[in-house]
Amino acid sequence: MPAQRVARVSVDDPIRSFLGLAFVGLWLFLFIKSFVKDMKTNPVSVVFWMVVLVFFVSMGLRGLRKGLVNRRLLENGGCVIGRVRSQIEVKAGRGHRASEISYSFRDDLGQTWFGEGTDHTKSHFPEMPVVIFYDLKYPSQNVAACATAWKVLGPDKKLVDLD
């Protein structure tokens, strides 16, 4: 693969993505409505809602930062084939399970590096090959192709299947 690639977010399930955005929008609407209502009558409630807002904003910023780092790795990082070292299924909400993998890979200098992430495809098992993108200067910053919402576009502007 060329050193410079193009990546975009892949929305596998548009309805689920829309519902997530609708939930955030509804929560913000309710927050603003409650905040304006309680601002004059209940200062304790205002402090509570401010703490809740700061928590959710910090979680959102953390997720956004991780997503942007992953995009940079997919677009500009090194690309190698690594091996899944372990895979476990963990509970992720009501009736949902997530596949957590740990993997290893060798960089261009032959040094072995490790990483972990959530296998969104739920198709990787121990000893399977997995595509890894990593920072050429700091290989400890890495992401498996199956563990990010970002997908690589090919020269024909179609998603490249890396799984």
ABEGO torsion letter per residue (X at the ends): XBABBBBBBBBABAAAAAAAAAAAAAAAAAAAAAAAAAAAABAAAAAAAAAAAAAAAAAAAAAAAAAAAAAAAAAABBBBBBBBABBBBBBBEBGBBBBBBBBBBBBAAGBBBBBBBBBAAGABBBGBBBBBBBBAABAABBBBAAABABBBBBAAGBBBBAX
